[in-house]
């Protein structure tokens, strides 16, 4: 019986990324004031928390825009959605939707009055902008054009 290739089961880069993200979240979640931690470490934690608070709406809007891009891609290529999503151009389309939604939120934040509800603005831009910028008619598909399958 053959065992699956170790590289296909375990990706060292993904594991290292998960560990770094977990360490960063623990660093941000645990308050260091009054624990005897060095002053520069407390200052770094405070600045990172402030940056996270100001960047969080953009990350949420980008995630919503990417989700709408994913839905558009899987709906447009309903015959083979996994291949379309896994293809490089499909991933570029998802990232483009996410970045465009973040830019639209930036512009909307400039022109909306300060008393605008931020949660409603995030939802409206994150879900509404990518959906409104999508083509209204479905893209014509040919049965002879297919995305290349993913090979190991």
C-alpha positions in Angstrom: 0.0 0.0 0.0 1.4 3.3 -1.0 1.5 6.2 1.4 0.6 9.6 0.1 3.4 12.0 -0.6 4.3 14.1 2.5 4.4 17.3 0.6 0.8 16.8 -0.5 -0.4 16.2 3.0 1.6 18.8 4.9 2.6 22.2 3.7 5.3 23.7 5.8 4.6 27.3 4.6 1.0 27.1 5.6 1.8 25.6 8.9 4.4 28.4 9.6 1.9 31.0 8.6 -0.8 29.6 10.9 1.7 29.6 13.8 2.8 33.2 13.1 -0.8 34.4 12.9 -1.7 32.6 16.1 1.3 34.2 17.9 0.3 37.6 16.6 -3.3 37.2 17.8 -2.1 36.1 21.2 0.2 39.0 21.4 -2.6 41.4 20.5 -5.2 39.8 22.8 -3.2 39.7 26.0 -2.6 43.1 27.6 1.0 43.8 28.5 0.4 46.9 30.6 1.3 46.3 34.3 3.0 42.9 33.6 6.6 44.2 33.8 7.0 43.9 30.0 9.5 46.4 28.4 8.1 49.7 27.5 8.8 49.4 23.8 6.9 46.1 23.7 3.8 47.8 25.3 4.1 50.6 22.8 4.3 48.2 19.9 1.3 46.4 21.1 -0.7 49.6 21.5 0.3 50.8 18.0 -0.6 47.4 16.5 -4.0 47.4 18.2 -4.7 50.9 16.9 -3.7 49.9 13.4 -5.9 46.8 13.6 -8.9 48.9 14.6 -8.4 51.3 11.6 -7.7 48.5 9.1 -10.5 46.1 10.3 -13.3 47.6 8.2 -11.1 47.4 5.0 -10.3 43.7 5.8 -14.0 42.9 6.3 -15.0 44.8 3.1 -12.2 43.0 1.2 -13.4 39.6 2.5 -17.0 40.3 1.5 -15.8 41.5 -1.9 -13.7 38.4 -2.4 -16.7 36.2 -1.4 -18.9 38.0 -4.0 -16.1 37.4 -6.5 -16.0 33.7 -5.6 -19.8 33.5 -6.0 -19.6 35.3 -9.4 -16.9 33.0 -10.6 -18.7 29.8 -9.5 -22.0 31.0 -11.0 -20.4 32.0 -14.3 -18.6 28.7 -14.7 -21.2 26.5 -13.2 -20.1 23.5 -15.3 -16.6 23.4 -13.7 -16.5 25.9 -10.8 -13.6 24.2 -8.9 -11.3 24.4 -11.9 -12.2 28.0 -12.5 -11.6 29.0 -8.9 -8.3 27.0 -8.8 -7.0 28.6 -12.0 -4.7 31.5 -11.7 -7.0 33.9 -13.6 -9.8 32.9 -11.2 -7.8 33.7 -8.2 -6.8 37.0 -9.8 -10.5 37.8 -10.3 -11.3 37.1 -6.7 -8.4 39.3 -5.5 -9.4 42.0 -7.9 -13.0 42.0 -6.5 -11.6 42.2 -2.9 -9.2 45.1 -3.7 -11.9 47.0 -5.7 -14.3 46.7 -2.8 -11.7 48.1 -0.4 -11.0 51.0 -2.8 -14.8 51.6 -3.1 -15.0 51.6 0.7 -12.2 54.1 0.9 -14.0 56.4 -1.6 -17.4 55.9 0.1 -15.8 56.7 3.5 -14.5 60.0 2.1 -17.9 61.1 0.7 -20.3 59.9 3.3 -21.2 62.1 6.3 -19.4 61.2 9.5 -22.7 60.1 11.2 -23.1 57.3 8.7 -23.4 53.9 10.4 -20.1 52.1 9.7 -21.6 48.6 9.8 -24.2 49.4 7.2 -21.6 51.1 5.0 -19.3 48.1 5.3 -22.1 45.7 4.3 -23.4 47.9 1.5 -20.0 48.4 0.0 -18.7 44.9 0.6 -21.7 43.1 -0.8 -23.2 45.8 -3.1 -20.2 47.2 -5.0 -18.8 43.9 -6.5 -22.3 42.8 -7.3 -23.2 46.1 -9.0 -19.9 46.2 -11.0 -20.5 42.7 -12.3 -21.6 42.3 -15.9 -25.4 42.2 -16.2 -25.5 39.5 -18.9 -23.7 36.2 -18.4 -20.5 35.6 -20.2 -21.0 33.4 -23.3 -19.3 30.1 -22.9 -18.0 27.8 -25.5 -18.1 24.0 -24.8 -14.6 23.7 -26.3 -12.9 26.2 -23.9 -12.2 24.6 -20.5 -9.9 25.4 -17.7 -6.9 23.1 -17.4 -7.2 20.5 -14.6 -4.9 20.8 -11.7 -2.1 18.3 -11.8 0.3 17.4 -9.0 
